[in-house]
Amino acid sequence: MRNDTINDEDRRQWIENDEGLYNWKRSTRLPMRQFIRENRAEIDACIRNVRDGRKPAHYLAYGG
């Protein structure tokens, strides 16, 4: 069984490197920690969609 945990540092790195997540975070004007705290489940779903091959990278920005 694969370790499927995502911590806040992983989330921060994904937000900084995925254009869709980055744009979403910027649009809220929240500090990074607060954005992650308030949107943890949605962020994790986006990460898993890309990581598991269900969606292409940056799909929040470009569709897919």
C-alpha positions as CSV (number, residue, x, y, z in Angstrom):
1,M,0.0,0.0,0.0
2,R,1.3,3.4,-1.0
3,N,1.8,6.2,1.5
4,D,-0.9,8.6,0.4
5,T,-0.4,11.4,2.9
6,I,0.0,15.0,1.7
7,N,1.4,17.5,4.2
8,D,1.2,21.3,4.2
9,E,4.7,21.6,2.8
10,D,3.7,19.4,-0.2
11,R,0.6,21.5,-0.7
12,R,2.7,24.7,-0.6
13,Q,5.0,23.4,-3.2
14,W,2.1,22.3,-5.5
15,I,0.5,25.7,-5.1
16,E,3.7,27.5,-6.0
17,N,4.4,25.2,-9.1
18,D,0.9,24.5,-10.5
19,E,-0.5,27.6,-12.4
20,G,-4.1,26.8,-11.6
21,L,-3.5,26.4,-7.9
22,Y,-1.3,29.4,-7.8
23,N,-3.9,31.6,-9.5
24,W,-6.6,30.3,-7.2
25,K,-4.5,31.1,-4.2
26,R,-3.7,34.6,-5.5
27,S,-7.3,35.3,-6.2
28,T,-8.2,34.8,-2.6
29,R,-5.5,37.2,-1.3
30,L,-5.1,35.0,1.7
31,P,-1.7,34.2,3.3
32,M,-0.4,30.8,2.2
33,R,-1.0,29.0,5.5
34,Q,-4.6,30.3,5.8
35,F,-5.4,29.4,2.2
36,I,-4.1,25.8,2.8
37,R,-6.0,25.5,6.1
38,E,-9.3,26.7,4.5
39,N,-9.0,24.6,1.3
40,R,-7.1,21.5,2.3
41,A,-9.6,19.0,0.9
42,E,-9.9,20.8,-2.5
43,I,-6.1,21.2,-2.8
44,D,-5.6,17.5,-2.0
45,A,-8.2,16.5,-4.6
46,C,-6.4,18.6,-7.3
47,I,-3.0,17.1,-6.4
48,R,-4.3,13.6,-6.5
49,N,-6.0,14.2,-9.8
50,V,-2.7,15.2,-11.4
51,R,-0.5,12.8,-9.5
52,D,-2.8,9.8,-10.4
53,G,-3.1,10.8,-14.0
54,R,-6.8,11.6,-14.0
55,K,-6.2,15.2,-15.1
56,P,-3.3,17.0,-16.8
57,A,-1.0,19.3,-14.9
58,H,-2.3,22.9,-14.6
59,Y,-5.8,21.7,-15.5
60,L,-7.3,24.4,-13.2
61,A,-5.7,27.0,-15.4
62,Y,-6.2,25.4,-18.9
63,G,-9.0,22.9,-18.5
64,G,-8.7,19.2,-19.0
